[in-house]
């Protein structure tokens, strides 16, 4: 069971600290009414093996937006020839500006989900 506080877009309490159950419940209903995304059957690539790697590697992890943007901007500006990206949504104008300026003339493959618009968006995924 999902707690009502799990639904984004509805404050659990108002400025006075009073529980805002009507707004949370409305957000829950709206979320549950969102049509389910179709499932896509996975087919492994024919010409690229996905063999496990048994080596020590370094992974850089960060959480957006606080730490994410400086790391992402540096990564994007160091792209030399091509970039393949899979992401949930792409609604930040400052990220789009850097992608357009630094990846101009380079190959970009982008797989983008199509979630409901978030309240902090600069543009929609379709506009991106």
C-alpha positions as CSV (number, residue, x, y, z in Angstrom):
1,X,0.0,0.0,0.0
2,X,1.3,3.5,-0.9
3,X,1.0,6.2,1.7
4,X,-0.7,9.3,0.5
5,X,2.4,11.4,1.3
6,X,4.2,9.6,-1.5
7,X,2.3,11.6,-4.2
8,X,4.2,14.6,-5.6
9,X,2.5,17.9,-6.1
10,X,0.5,17.9,-2.9
11,X,1.8,19.4,0.3
12,X,1.0,17.2,3.3
13,X,0.6,20.2,5.5
14,X,-0.2,23.9,4.9
15,X,1.9,26.8,6.1
16,X,0.2,26.6,9.6
17,X,1.0,22.9,9.9
18,X,-2.5,21.7,9.3
19,X,-2.7,18.4,7.5
20,X,-3.9,19.0,3.9
21,X,-5.5,15.6,3.3
22,X,-7.8,16.7,0.6
23,X,-4.9,17.9,-1.6
24,X,-2.9,14.8,-0.9
25,X,-5.9,12.6,-1.7
26,X,-6.6,14.5,-4.9
27,X,-3.0,14.1,-6.0
28,X,-3.2,10.4,-5.2
29,X,-6.3,9.9,-7.3
30,X,-4.8,11.8,-10.2
31,X,-1.6,9.7,-10.1
32,X,-3.6,6.5,-10.0
33,X,-5.7,7.5,-12.9
34,X,-2.6,8.1,-15.1
35,X,-2.6,5.4,-17.8
36,X,0.1,2.7,-17.4
37,X,2.9,2.9,-19.8
38,X,3.1,0.0,-22.3
39,X,5.7,-2.6,-21.5
40,X,8.4,-3.1,-24.2
41,X,9.9,-6.5,-24.6
42,X,13.7,-6.5,-24.2
43,X,15.7,-8.0,-27.0
44,X,19.5,-8.0,-26.4
45,X,21.7,-6.6,-29.1
46,X,22.9,-9.1,-31.7
47,X,26.2,-7.5,-32.5
48,X,27.2,-6.2,-29.0
49,X,27.7,-8.8,-26.3
50,X,26.7,-7.8,-22.8
51,X,29.4,-9.7,-21.0
52,X,29.8,-9.1,-17.3
53,X,32.9,-7.1,-16.3
54,X,34.9,-8.5,-13.5
55,X,37.3,-5.5,-12.8
56,X,37.7,-2.8,-10.3
57,X,36.0,0.4,-11.6
58,X,35.3,3.9,-10.3
59,X,31.7,5.1,-10.3
60,X,30.8,8.7,-9.8
61,X,27.4,9.1,-8.2
62,X,25.6,12.4,-7.4
63,X,22.1,13.6,-6.6
64,X,20.5,16.4,-8.5
65,X,19.9,19.2,-8.4
66,X,22.4,20.2,-5.7
67,X,25.4,18.3,-6.8
68,X,24.2,17.1,-10.2
69,X,24.6,20.1,-12.5
70,X,28.3,20.9,-12.0
71,X,29.2,17.2,-12.6
72,X,26.8,16.9,-15.6
73,X,28.0,20.1,-17.2
74,X,31.6,19.0,-17.0
75,X,30.8,15.6,-18.4
76,X,28.9,17.1,-21.3
77,X,31.6,19.6,-22.2
78,X,34.2,16.8,-22.4
79,X,32.2,14.8,-25.0
80,X,34.5,14.4,-28.0
81,X,32.5,12.5,-30.7
82,X,29.2,11.0,-29.6
83,X,26.9,10.6,-26.6
84,X,24.1,8.1,-25.9
85,X,21.7,9.1,-23.2
86,X,18.7,7.4,-21.6
87,X,16.7,9.6,-19.2
88,X,13.4,10.0,-17.5
89,X,12.7,13.6,-18.5
90,X,14.5,16.5,-20.0
91,X,12.9,19.7,-18.9
92,X,15.8,22.0,-17.7
93,X,16.6,24.8,-20.1
94,X,20.1,25.3,-18.8
95,X,20.9,21.6,-19.5
96,X,19.4,21.9,-23.0
97,X,21.5,25.1,-23.7
98,X,24.7,23.2,-22.8
99,X,23.7,20.1,-24.8
100,X,23.0,22.2,-27.9
101,X,26.2,24.3,-27.6
102,X,28.7,21.5,-26.7
103,X,27.2,18.7,-28.8
104,X,26.8,20.7,-32.0
105,X,28.3,18.6,-34.8
106,X,28.6,15.5,-32.6
107,X,26.4,12.4,-32.6
108,X,23.6,12.3,-30.0
109,X,21.3,9.4,-29.4
110,X,18.6,10.2,-26.9
111,X,16.0,7.9,-25.4
112,X,13.5,9.9,-23.4
113,X,10.6,8.7,-21.2
114,X,7.5,10.8,-21.3
115,X,6.4,11.3,-17.7
116,X,3.7,13.8,-16.6
117,X,5.1,17.4,-16.4
118,X,6.9,18.3,-13.2
119,X,6.3,21.6,-11.4
120,X,9.9,22.7,-11.8
121,X,10.1,22.3,-15.6
122,X,11.5,25.1,-17.8
123,X,9.9,23.4,-20.9
124,X,8.1,20.2,-21.7
125,X,9.8,17.1,-23.0
126,X,8.1,17.7,-26.4
127,X,9.6,21.2,-26.5
128,X,13.0,19.9,-25.7
